[in-house]
Amino acid sequence: MEGERIHLIGPLPIDVLPRILWFLPVKDAIRTRVLSTLWRSVWEPVHVTLEVNSNEEVVPDQVIDEFLKSRKDLQQWKFHFRIPKTTGLKMKDDVILTATTKREEDLYLHFNVGIGMGRDFDLSLRSSRLSSSEYLSLKTLHLRSVSSFSGPLVSNLFSNIQFLESLSLENCRGLKTVYIHANGHLRQFAIVDCPEIVCVTLFAVNLKSFRYRGALCLIRLNDSPSLADMVLDLREGPGEIEFDRLGLSLLLSLQGIKTLTISSWLVERLCTSGVIPRRLQSQFDSLKELCWVSPSLDQQNMNSLACFLNFVPFLETLLLTTRIDQGCCQLPRPFFLEYSHEPQPWMANASKLNHLEVVQLVGFTETKDELLLLDLLLKKAGNRSWRVAKIPLQSDETNMRPDRTKKDM
């Protein structure tokens, strides 16, 4: 009928829906529940109620064991616990843990944000050489809202996953320090929006990707010679630390990486205060891709970028993205940083960007910013064959690096 709206996804057979969801990230897959009753039925959670008779603030380990033994693709369990009032715990409801699996090797645990929140705690995760059969297939573990209450469960779970390749921690309030000693299987680690974090220590000999979002904290990457991808999304600013010492030591620990995402304010503070010395030369000789994230591209920011480009002679791709959510945009510059970068003698011999191929501008709205950048690149890049691409800013807050889809200007 003319003018009738065609519903493209409603008539799909129910057997097809799980196949479609299998290709989506788990967060997007769960959101499909709002499309219709049919889609909601695919993610109908299993409700499990358990009695907790002790005063120990630990979720029973057998809960996860039971879930892993019974799990299948596209399944979600909501665990309800009846906890004695003597524990003194406060919660919005009795759902303490939501466990989701999209395929056999992925496990997503979301803890109730009201349980154990507000209490500072440390998290220590150590791999074990032994693992029961239900843990052998797990490759990805995503943890959200871990607290002092659920920390022991997480530690025990991690020790049982022998072949874990990817681990992420998100929105863990009260978490102060993280210590991870992983075996040779861990390849990726991410820690996102844990506002009280002050120290992250990681031992992972085959780690290839480390992603961090939050305020600058002490990051110790020990025995990680394979590290190639580093994201430092420091949108919350310097935190409460000795900035100069930690900022420089962090950059010095990144030798050999190939891709780097960094908040511009970190380099700006180090450059303009004279902390970045000549010894950073050759530190980033392996760097092929740089993503420079800043709230704006004023002259001071361009000077900092120019300073850092002196250390990346083999850079091939440069991404510049403007994000107003970067904490540096609210941080006033100290009076001693309110001057232009003074050229150092060694900079006269700095290598040109002869290998630069692509420059991507993400979220740029001001023509003057683009012209300022192009003027800088014309001075820095000896190779005139590089291309400029302009792409829109993504709205996905969980993505710490822009989409590389190119749209030629």
C-alpha positions in Angstrom: 0.0 0.0 0.0 1.3 3.4 -1.0 2.6 5.4 2.0 2.8 2.3 4.2 6.0 2.1 6.3 8.0 -1.0 5.6 9.4 -2.7 8.7 12.7 -4.3 7.6 13.7 -6.2 10.7 10.3 -7.1 12.2 9.5 -10.1 9.9 12.9 -11.7 10.3 12.7 -15.4 11.5 13.7 -15.8 15.2 16.3 -18.3 14.2 18.1 -15.6 12.2 18.4 -13.1 15.1 21.1 -14.8 17.1 23.2 -15.0 14.0 22.9 -11.3 13.5 23.7 -10.5 17.1 26.8 -12.7 16.9 28.5 -10.1 14.7 27.7 -7.1 17.0 29.7 -6.0 20.0 28.0 -7.2 23.2 26.8 -3.7 24.2 25.2 -3.1 20.9 23.7 -6.6 20.9 22.0 -6.1 24.2 20.5 -2.8 23.0 18.5 -4.6 20.4 16.1 -5.7 23.2 14.3 -2.4 22.7 13.5 -3.1 19.0 10.6 -5.4 19.7 9.2 -8.2 21.8 10.8 -10.7 19.4 14.2 -9.2 19.8 13.8 -9.0 23.5 13.1 -12.7 23.7 16.6 -13.5 22.4 18.1 -11.8 25.5 15.6 -12.9 28.1 17.8 -13.2 31.2 17.9 -16.2 33.5 17.2 -15.2 37.1 19.1 -17.1 39.8 18.6 -16.5 43.5 21.2 -17.6 46.1 21.3 -17.5 49.8 24.4 -16.0 51.5 24.5 -17.1 55.1 27.9 -15.7 56.1 29.0 -12.1 56.8 31.9 -12.3 54.4 31.6 -9.7 51.7 32.4 -12.1 48.9 30.2 -13.3 46.1 30.3 -17.1 46.1 32.7 -18.5 43.5 30.3 -21.3 42.6 28.0 -18.7 41.0 30.5 -18.1 38.1 31.3 -21.8 37.9 27.6 -22.6 37.5 27.2 -20.0 34.8 30.2 -21.1 32.8 29.1 -24.8 32.9 25.6 -23.9 31.7 26.3 -21.0 29.3 25.6 -20.9 25.6 25.8 -18.2 23.0 23.7 -15.1 23.6 22.9 -15.6 27.2 22.5 -13.4 30.2 22.1 -14.3 33.8 21.0 -12.0 36.7 22.2 -13.3 40.1 20.1 -12.3 43.1 21.5 -12.7 46.6 19.7 -12.7 49.9 22.3 -11.1 52.2 21.7 -10.9 56.0 21.2 -7.3 57.3 24.1 -7.9 59.6 26.5 -7.4 56.7 25.6 -3.7 56.7 25.5 -3.6 52.9 23.3 -1.1 51.1 21.9 -1.9 47.6 19.3 -0.6 45.3 17.9 -4.1 44.7 19.1 -7.6 45.2 20.6 -8.1 41.8 24.3 -8.1 42.6 25.8 -9.5 39.3 24.8 -9.6 35.7 26.7 -12.1 33.6 26.5 -12.0 29.8 28.1 -14.2 27.2 27.8 -13.7 23.5 29.9 -16.5 22.5 31.8 -19.2 24.4 35.1 -17.4 24.7 33.7 -14.0 25.9 32.5 -13.2 29.4 31.0 -9.8 30.6 30.4 -9.2 34.3 28.5 -6.2 35.5 28.3 -5.8 39.3 25.6 -3.8 41.1 27.0 -0.3 41.5 25.5 0.0 45.0 27.4 -3.0 46.5 30.6 -2.0 48.2 30.9 1.3 46.5 32.5 4.2 48.3 35.1 2.0 49.9 38.7 2.2 48.7 40.2 -1.1 47.7 43.1 -2.6 45.8 42.9 -5.3 43.1 45.5 -8.0 42.7 45.2 -10.4 39.8 47.6 -13.3 39.3 47.4 -16.0 36.7 47.6 -19.7 37.8 49.0 -22.6 35.9 45.9 -24.7 36.7 42.4 -24.2 35.4 39.2 -26.2 35.5 37.6 -27.3 32.2 34.8 -24.7 32.2 37.4 -21.8 32.1 39.5 -23.2 29.3 37.6 -21.6 26.4 37.5 -18.1 27.9 39.5 -15.5 26.0 37.9 -12.2 26.8 36.9 -10.9 30.3 35.2 -7.5 30.6 34.6 -6.3 34.2 32.4 -3.3 35.1 31.8 -1.7 38.5 34.1 -4.0 40.5 34.1 -2.9 44.1 35.6 -4.0 47.5 32.7 -6.5 47.8 33.3 -8.2 44.4 37.1 -7.8 44.3 37.9 -11.3 45.8 35.6 -13.0 43.3 37.3 -11.2 40.4 40.8 -12.2 41.7 39.7 -15.8 42.0 38.1 -15.8 38.5 41.2 -14.3 36.9 43.5 -17.0 38.5 41.3 -19.7 36.9 41.4 -18.3 33.3 44.5 -19.9 31.9 44.2 -18.7 28.3 42.8 -15.1 28.8 43.8 -12.8 25.9 41.9 -9.6 26.6 41.0 -8.0 30.0 39.2 -4.7 30.7 38.2 -2.8 33.8 35.5 -0.1 33.6 33.9 2.3 36.0 35.4 0.8 39.2 34.8 3.4 41.8 37.0 3.2 44.9 39.7 1.3 43.0 43.1 2.7 44.1 45.7 0.3 42.8 45.7 -2.5 40.2 48.4 -5.2 40.2 48.3 -7.8 37.4 50.7 -10.6 36.9 49.5 -12.4 33.7 50.8 -15.4 31.9 52.0 -15.3 28.3 48.5 -15.3 26.8 47.3 -11.8 27.7 47.5 -9.6 24.7 45.2 -6.6 25.5 44.4 -4.7 28.7 42.2 -1.6 29.1 41.2 0.4 32.2 38.5 3.0 31.7 36.9 5.6 34.0 38.2 4.4 37.4 38.4 7.9 39.0 40.3 7.0 42.2 43.0 5.0 40.5 46.6 6.1 41.5 48.7 3.2 40.3 48.6 0.4 37.6 51.3 -2.2 37.6 51.3 -4.8 34.9 53.5 -7.8 34.1 52.5 -9.4 30.8 55.3 -10.5 28.6 53.2 -10.8 25.4 51.1 -7.7 25.9 50.5 -5.9 22.6 47.8 -3.2 23.5 47.4 -1.1 26.6 44.5 1.4 26.8 43.9 3.9 29.6 41.2 6.5 30.1 41.0 8.8 33.1 43.4 11.1 35.1 47.1 10.6 34.9 48.3 8.0 37.3 51.5 5.9 37.9 51.6 3.3 35.1 54.2 0.6 35.4 54.5 -1.7 32.4 57.0 -4.3 33.4 58.4 -7.0 31.1 56.2 -6.1 28.1 58.7 -6.1 25.1 55.9 -6.8 22.6 53.8 -3.7 23.4 52.9 -2.0 20.1 49.7 0.0 20.7 49.3 2.5 23.6 46.3 4.8 24.3 46.7 7.5 27.0 43.3 9.3 27.0 44.0 11.6 30.0 40.8 13.6 29.7 40.6 14.0 33.5 43.9 15.9 33.8 47.0 15.3 35.9 45.3 14.0 39.0 47.0 14.3 42.4 50.5 13.1 41.5 54.0 14.5 41.0 53.3 15.4 37.4 56.7 16.1 35.8 58.4 13.0 37.1 55.6 10.6 36.2 54.8 12.2 32.9 58.4 11.9 31.6 58.9 8.4 33.1 55.8 7.2 31.3 57.0 8.5 27.9 60.4 6.9 28.5 58.7 3.5 29.1 57.1 3.5 25.6 60.1 2.7 23.5 59.3 0.5 20.6 55.6 1.2 20.3 54.1 1.5 16.8 50.8 3.4 17.5 50.2 6.0 20.2 47.1 8.0 21.2 47.9 10.8 23.7 46.2 13.8 25.2 47.9 16.9 24.1 48.1 18.6 27.5 50.6 16.0 28.8 53.1 16.8 26.0 52.3 20.5 26.3 53.2 20.6 30.0 56.3 18.6 29.5 57.5 20.6 26.5 56.9 24.1 27.8 58.3 23.4 31.3 61.5 22.1 29.7 61.0 18.6 31.0 61.3 16.8 27.7 65.0 16.5 27.1 67.1 15.5 24.2 67.3 11.9 25.5 63.8 11.3 24.0 65.5 11.2 20.6 65.3 7.6 19.2 62.7 6.8 21.8 59.9 6.8 19.3 61.8 5.7 16.2 59.3 2.8 15.7 56.2 4.9 15.9 54.1 4.7 12.7 50.8 6.2 13.9 50.2 9.1 16.2 46.7 10.2 17.4 46.9 13.7 19.0 43.8 14.4 21.1 43.1 17.9 22.3 40.1 20.3 23.1 41.4 22.9 20.7 44.3 23.7 18.4 45.6 27.0 19.5 49.2 28.2 19.0 50.4 26.8 22.3 49.0 23.4 21.3 50.6 23.6 17.9 53.9 24.4 19.4 53.7 21.3 21.6 52.8 19.1 18.6 55.7 20.6 16.7 58.0 19.7 19.6 56.8 16.1 19.8 57.0 15.6 16.0 60.8 16.0 16.4 60.9 12.6 18.0 58.9 10.6 15.4 61.0 10.6 12.2 59.3 7.5 10.8 55.7 8.6 11.4 53.4 7.5 8.6 49.9 8.5 9.9 49.0 11.5 12.0 45.5 11.8 13.4 44.4 15.0 15.1 41.1 15.0 16.9 39.4 17.8 18.9 37.3 16.6 21.8 35.7 19.0 24.3 35.6 16.2 26.9 39.4 16.4 27.4 40.0 17.5 31.0 42.8 19.8 29.8 40.3 22.2 28.4 39.3 23.2 31.9 42.8 23.2 33.3 44.4 26.7 33.5 48.0 26.9 32.3 50.4 27.8 35.1 52.0 31.2 34.6 55.4 29.6 33.8 53.9 27.8 30.8 52.5 31.0 29.2 55.4 31.5 26.8 56.2 30.1 23.4 58.6 27.1 23.0 62.1 28.2 22.8 64.1 26.3 20.1 66.8 24.0 21.4 70.1 23.6 19.6 69.4 19.9 18.9 66.2 20.7 17.2 68.1 22.3 14.3 69.1 18.8 13.3 65.7 17.1 13.9 64.6 14.8 11.2 61.9 15.8 8.8 58.7 13.7 8.5 59.8 12.1 5.2 57.6 9.1 5.7 54.3 10.8 6.4 51.5 9.5 4.2 48.2 10.4 5.7 47.0 13.3 7.9 43.5 12.9 9.4 41.5 15.7 10.9 38.8 14.5 13.3 36.0 16.9 14.5 37.6 20.0 13.0 35.1 22.9 12.6 37.3 25.9 12.4 39.1 26.7 9.1 41.8 28.7 11.0 42.7 25.5 12.9 43.2 23.6 9.7 45.3 26.3 8.2 47.4 26.4 11.4 48.0 22.7 11.2 48.8 22.7 7.5 51.3 25.5 8.0 53.1 23.3 10.6 53.1 20.2 8.4 54.5 22.1 5.5 57.5 23.0 7.6 57.9 19.6 9.2 57.2 17.2 6.4 59.9 16.9 3.8 57.8 14.5 1.7 55.1 16.5 0.0 53.1 13.5 -1.1 51.1 13.1 2.1 47.3 13.3 1.9 44.8 15.1 4.1 41.5 13.5 5.1 38.7 14.9 7.2 36.4 12.7 9.2 33.5 13.4 11.6 33.9 12.9 15.4 32.4 9.7 16.7 29.8 10.0 19.5 30.7 6.7 21.0 32.2 7.5 24.4 33.8 4.1 24.8 35.9 4.5 21.7 39.3 6.0 22.7 40.6 6.2 19.1 38.8 7.8 16.2 37.4 5.8 13.3 40.0 5.6 10.5 37.4 5.7 7.7 38.7 8.4 5.4 36.8 11.1 3.7 39.0 13.1 1.3 38.7 16.8 1.6 
